[in-house]
Amino acid sequence: MDIKTKSIYKNILMSFLIKGAAIVVSMITIPEYIKYFHSQAILGVWYAILNILTWITMFDLGIGNGLRNKLTEAITKEDQNEQRMYISSTYMVASVFCIIMVLSSIIIVSKIDWNKVLNISTEIINSDILKKSIIIVFIGVGIHFVTKLVTSILYALQKSALVSLLALLSNFCMLIYMILANQLNLKFNLVTISIVHVIAINIPYFIATIFLFHTSLKEKIPNIKYFESNHAKNILNIGIILLWLQVAMMFVGCSHSIIISRMISPEEVTDFNIYFKLFNGMASVFTLALSPIWSGVTKAQSERDYKWILSIEHKLWKLLAVASLACVLLILILQRIFNLWLSSNTIEVNFIKALTIAIFTIIFVLHNINTSLSNGLSTFKVQFICMTIASLAFVPISYFLQKFIQNWASIVMASSICLLPYEIIQPILTNRFLKKSIRKSGE
C-alpha cells in the first residue's frame, strides 16, 4: 500500500472514531439544552438562529475551498513562496470579508424585527435581548470565516481527521458550559449563551491556527507583504464556482422539508423526516469516508499520479455497491426499526416512500463520489452546467410529479431525477480523462 493510500485510510479511520464521539456528545447535549432553556419555544428559536447561521457560513465566496485546492498544489510542488502567497492572500481577503460581515450585522441585523421573523412573542423573549443575541452570534460567524481557514490548510496537509476533531471540540465546549450552567443552576440568559457559542465555535480553530503557524508552518505566517492580487483572484475564481455548486446541491438535495411543507403540508414533513433520519444517517457514514479523497486527488494530480486516482475511483465504486446493498437491507428491516425506535407511535412502512428515499440516498452517495473526484481534479464545467439545470428544474418537476404521487415521495423523486444526468455523465468523463492522462504520462 502506497503512502497516499495509507494516509487516506488513516484519516478515514480517525474520522469514524471522531464521528462516534460526536454522536455521543450530541446525545448528551440535547437533554442539557432542554434543562437550560426551560422553554421549548425559546430552544426552538435558538435552533432556528443556528440554522440561519449554517446557511450564512456557506456564503464566504468559497474562499476556504479555493485555498484548499491551490495550497494542495503548492505543497505538492514544494513551492514555499507559492504557499506563503496563497495563505497570506486568502487570510487578507477573508479578513476584509469578516469586517464587512461584522459591520453588516451591526447595521442591518439591528433594523430587523426578529421576533416577527422567528415567530416568537415579545412576552417570551424581549425584542432587544433577541436582537442583541443575534448580533453577537452574527459577529461570531464573521470571525469564524477567518478562524475556520485553518481547516482548508489541514485538508491541504492531508489531515482531514483533524478538521472533524476541531468541530467536535467546538461542540464539546458548548456541552461543558451547558453541564456547568445546569449544575450551578445559572439563570437562563440568551445573551450569555450567544457569547458562549461565539467562543465555542472560534477558540478551537484559533488555538489550532496559532499552533500550526508556530510549528510546521512557522515560515508561512500570514503577512500583508506576501499578498498577491493574482493569487487572491485564483482562489476566488475557484471558490465562487464551488460556492455555487454547494448552494445548488443544498437546494436540490437538502431543501426537501421546506418544499414538502409549502407544496403538500407540514404533517408530511414529520413523516418524511422519520424515513430521512435513518437513510441520511447511513449515507453520512459513507460520505464521511470521502472527506480525505478531494485533497488526495488534488495532490495526486499535481504529482501526475493518475494511476493512483484511477485505483481510488475503482475503490469508490465498491463503496457505492456497499452503500446500495445497505439501502436494500434497510428497506427490508425498516418496519422492525420503526417499531423499536418509535414504540407506540410507530408508523406502517410505505414501500414507495422507502424505495424512493433509498434511491435518493444511493444517488446522494454517488454524487459525493463524483464531486470528490471532479473537485479534486478541478474539473467543474460539467458539474456547473448539470447542477445549474438541476436547480432550475427541481421545483417544476416536483409540481409535475405531485399530480401523480400525492405525498412527499414526489419531491424526493424529483431530486433524484434532477441529479441523475450529472451522476451518469461525470463518471464517464472522469474515467476518460484519467485514462487519457495515463496514456500521455506514459509517452
N, C-alpha and C positions, 0 to 999 in steps of 0.2 A: 504493500500500500504506500503510495507516494505521500509527500509532506502535505500537499494541498488537501488531499482527501482525508488524511488523519486530522488536520486542523478543522475541517468541516464536521467530521464525526464527533470530535471533542466538543465543539461548540453546540452541536445538536443535543448531545447527552447532558451537558451543563444546563442548556436551556430548558430541557424537560424537568430536571431537578428543581430549577428555579421556579418554573411554572407550577409545579406541585406545591412548593412553598407559598406561592402567590395565591393559590386556591385556598389554602389553609388560612392565610392572613385575611382574605376576603370573607370567608365564612365566619371568622371571629369578629371582624369589623362591623358587619351588618347589625348584629344584636347590640353592639356597643353604641352604634349610631342611634338606634331606636331608643336606648336608655337616655342618651344625652339630649336628643332633640325633643323628647316628650310628646310633641305633636306630630302626627303623621303628615299633616298639611305642610308644616314647616320643613320637615325632612324631604317631602316631595318637591318643595321649592328649591331646596339645596341641590337635590339631584338634577333638577331642571337647569339650574345655573351651571353645574358641571357639564351637562350635555351640550349646552350652548358653547361652552369654552372648548369642548372637544372638537367641535366644528371649526371654531376660530383658529385653533392651533394648526389646522390644515393650511390656512391662508398665510403662509410665511414666504410666499413666492417660490416655494420649493427649494429654498437656499440650502437646507441640510442635505437633500438628496443630490443636488448638484455638486456639493462638496464631496459627498461620498464617492461619486464616480470619478471625479477629476483627481482627488487625493489618492485614491487607489492606484490610478495610472502612474502618478508621480512617484509613489512609494515603490511600485514595481520597477520603474526605471532607475530608482535610487537617485533621483534628481532632487537634491536637497534644496536648491534655490526655488524650484517649482513648488515644492511642498510649503516652504515659507510663504511664498506669494499667494498660493491658494488659501492657506489657513488665515493669513492676515487680511486678505481681500474679503473673505467670507465674514470674518468677525467684524470688519468695518461696516459692511453692508447690513449685517444683522443688527448691529448697534444702532444704526440710523433708523432701521425698521422698528426697533424696540422703543426708541424715543418717540417716534410717530404714534406707535400703539399706546404708549403711556399718556401722551398729550391728548390723543383722541378719546381715551377712556375718561379722562377728567372733564373734557369739554362736552362730548356727545352723550356719554352714558348718563351724566348728571341731569340731562334735559329730558330723559325718557321716564315715563310713568311705569316703573317696573311692577308695581302691584297689579296694574291692568294687564301688562304683558304676560305675567306669570299667573294671573287669575287668583290672586290672594288678597284677602281683605286687609285693610289698614288696621283693623282691630286685632288681627293675628300678628302681623308684622308691620311695625311703623315704617312709613314710606322713606323717611330719612335714613333709618338704620339699614333698610334693604338696599337703598341707593349707595350708601357708603360701603356696604359689604361687597356689592358688585364692582364698584370702582377699585377696591383693594384687590379683588380677585383678577380683574382685567389687567391691572398693573403687574400682578404676579405672572400672568401669562405673557405679557410683553417682555419681562425679564427672562422668562423661560425660553423665548425664541433664541436668546444668546446662550444661556447656560446649557441648553439641550444640544448645541452644536457638537459637544463632546461625543455624543452618540454616533455622529457621522464619522468622526475621527476613529472611534473604536471599530466601526464597521470596516473602514478602510484598512485598519491594522489587523483585520480578520479576528476580532474579539467580540463577536455578536452576542455571546452569552453575557458579557458584562453589561450590555445595554439592557437586557432583561433584569439583571441584578439591580441596576440603578432604579428602574421602575418599581421593583419590589421594595427597595429601601424607602422610596417616597411613600408608598402605601403603609409600610411598617411604621414610619414616623407618625402618620395620622392615627394608626392603631394605638401607639403608645400614648399619644395625647388623649385619645378617647377613653382608654382604660384609666389613666390618671385622673382625668376630669370626673369620671363616674365614681371612682374610689374616694376621691376627696369631696364629692358632692358639690362640685363647682357649678354655679348657676349658669344656665344656658345663655350664650351671647353670640349672636350671628356675626358680629364684627370680629370677635376673638377667633372664632372658628375659621373665618376668612383669612385672617393673618396667619394662623397656624397652617392653613392649606398652602398659602404662598410660600412659607418657609419650607414645608414638606416637599413641594414639587421642585424647589430650586436648590436647597442645601446639598443633597447627594450629588447632583450634577456639578455644582460649584466646587465641591471638595474633589471630585474626580478630575475636573478641569485643572485645578491647582496641582494636584498630584502628577497628572500626566505631563504638564508643562514644566515640572521641576524634576522629572526623571527622564523618560525616554525621548521626550520632545522639548527638552530644555533649550535647544538651539533654535526652536521654531515658535517661541512665544509670540503671539500676535503683536505686530508693530506697524504703525502707520507708514513707516518708510518702505515697507515691503508691499504696500497696497498697489495693485496694478489694475487699471480700469478694464483692460482686456480680459484678465483673469476673472474679475467680477462679472463681466459680460458673459463669459463662457459658462460660469456657474449658474447665472440667472437664465440663460437660454435653455439649458438642460432642465433646471429647476422648474421653470414655468410649464414646460411640456409635461413633466412628471406630476406637477400640481394639478393640471387639467385632467390627466389620466386618473389621478386619485379621486378627484371630485366626480368625474363621470362614473367611476366604479361605485363610489359611495351612493350615487343616485340610483343607478340601475340595480345594484346588488345589495344595498343596505338601507333602503328607504321604504321597505315593504309595509311597516307598521303605519307610517303616515299615509301612504296611498290607500291601504286597506281601510283605514279609519274614514277617510274622506269619500272613497268610492263605494264602500259597502256599509260597514258600521263598526263602532268601537268594540262591540262584542266579538266580532270576527278577529280583531287584533289579539284579544286574550287567547282565543282558540289557536291562532297562528303561532303565538309565542310558546305555547306548550310543545308543539312539534319542533319549532325552530330551535329552542334552547338545547334539545337533545342532539339534533343533527349538526347544529352550529358548534356545539361543544366538541363533537367528534372531529369536525372539519378543522377546528383551531389546533387540535393535536397534530394533524398532518401539516398544516401551514406553518406551524412552529418549526418543523424540521427544515423548512425552506429558508429561514432567516439568514443563514450564512451563505446561501447559494449566490445571491446577487453580487456581492463584493468578490466572492471567489471566482465567479465568471469574468468579472472585470479584470481581476488580477491575471487570470489565465490568458485572456485576450491580449493584454499588454505584453505577455511573455510569448505570444503566438502559439500557445499550447492548446490548439483547437481539438486535438485528440482527447485531451482530458475533459474539455467541455462536452464533447460528444458522448463520452463514457458516463458523465454525470447526467446528461439528458436521458440516456437509457435507464439509469438507476431511478430517475424521477418517474418514468413510465411505469416501472414496477411499483413505485409508491402509489401512483394513481390506481393501479389494479387492486392494491390492498385496500385503498380508500373506497373503491367501488364495491368490493366484497363486503366491507364493513357496513356500508349503507344497506345492502341487501339483507344482511344478518339482522341489522337494527330494525328493519321493517318487520321481519319475522317474529321478533320478540317485543315489539313495540307495545302491544296490549298489556303484557306482563309488567313492563317497566311503568306504564301509566298507572296500573293498579297498585303497584308498590309505592310509587312516588306520590300519587295524588290521593291514595287511600279512598275514603268515602266520596271524594269529589272527582273520582276518575271519569274519563270520557271514553266512548267507544271509538276505536280507531277507524278512520275513514281511509280506505285503501288508496283512493285517488289523491287525497291530500298527502298521504305518506309517500306515495310514489313520486308525486310532483316535487316535494321538497327534497327527496333523496336524489333525484336527477339534478336539481339545482345545486345540491351540496357537491356532487361529483364535478359538475361544471365549474363550481367555485374553486375547488382544489386544482382543477386543470388550469383555470385562469391564473392562479398564483404560480403554478409551474411555468406557464408561458411567459408571464411578466418577469419572473425571477431571471429567466434566460435572456429575454429581449432587453430588459432594463440593464442587465449586466453587460450586454453587448452594445448598448446604446443604439439599438435599432428601434426607433419609435414610430416610424411613418405608418406602418400597417395598424399598429395599436391605436394611434391617434385617430386615423380615419374610421376604423371599426367602432371605437368607443364613442366617438362623436355621433355617429349614426345611431348607435345603440341608445344613447341618452335622449336623442330626439324621437326615437321610435317607441320607447318604453311605455309612455302613458297612452298613446293611441292604440297600441297593441293590447294593452291592459283593458281598455274600454271595449275593444272588439271582442276579446275572449270572455269578458264579463257577461256578455249577452248569451253565451252558451254554457258557461260554467259559473253559476251564480254563488260562488264562495271565494275565499282568499286564494285557492289553488290557481285561479286565473291570473292573479298578479305575479305569483311566483313563476308560473309557466311563461309569462311574458318576459320576465328577467332571463330565463334560460334561453328563450328564442333570440333575444337581443344579443346575448353574449356568444351564442354558438358560432356565428360566422368567424369571429376572431379566433376562437378556440380551434377551429378547423384550419384556417389559413396560416396562422402564425407558426405552428409546429412544422408545417411543410416548408415554409420559407426559412425557418431557423435551421432545419436539417440540411436544406440545400446550401445555405450559406456556410455552415460548418464543414460540409464535405468539400465544397469548392475551396475553402480556405486551407483545408488539409492538403488538397492536391497542389495548391500554389506553394505552400511552405515546403513541399517535397521536391519542388522543381529545382 
